């Protein structure tokens, strides 16, 4: 079975492979449907619009 975004199973599989809890992960994508799916499994998600916006949102999460 091939998993593709925005299937929530792909986010859960990524979390398992990375051995992190959903609240410890940040998913970045330019498509709203993909970021919303990541949020539904408990991940932080940022919809990419531009580099400045991405830096600002990552900084708000404590990522430098």
C-alpha positions in Angstrom: 0.0 0.0 0.0 1.4 3.4 -1.1 0.8 6.2 1.3 0.4 9.8 0.0 -0.4 13.1 1.6 -2.9 14.1 2.9 -3.7 10.5 4.2 -3.2 10.8 8.0 -1.5 7.4 7.9 1.6 8.9 6.2 2.0 11.4 9.0 1.7 8.7 11.7 4.2 6.6 9.8 6.7 9.5 9.6 6.3 10.1 13.3 7.0 6.4 14.0 10.1 6.4 11.8 11.4 9.6 13.4 10.5 8.2 16.9 8.9 11.5 17.9 5.5 12.4 19.4 3.2 14.5 17.2 3.6 17.6 19.3 7.4 17.4 18.7 7.1 17.5 14.9 6.6 20.3 12.4 5.2 19.6 9.0 5.8 22.3 6.3 3.9 22.3 3.1 2.4 24.8 0.6 -1.0 23.0 0.4 -3.6 23.6 3.0 -5.1 20.1 2.8 -1.7 18.7 3.8 -1.1 21.0 6.7 -4.6 20.4 8.0 -4.1 16.6 7.8 -0.9 17.0 9.8 -2.7 19.1 12.4 -5.4 16.5 12.8 -2.8 13.9 13.9 -1.4 16.4 16.4 1.6 17.8 14.6 2.5 21.4 14.3 2.0 22.4 10.7 3.0 25.5 8.7 1.5 26.3 5.3 4.5 27.8 3.4 3.8 31.1 1.7 7.3 32.7 1.6 10.7 32.4 3.3 10.1 35.3 5.7 6.8 33.9 6.9 8.3 30.4 7.3 11.2 31.8 9.4 8.7 33.8 11.6 6.4 30.8 12.2 9.4 28.5 12.9 10.8 31.0 15.4 7.4 31.2 17.1 7.7 27.4 17.6 11.2 27.8 19.0 12.9 26.5 15.9 15.9 28.5 14.8 
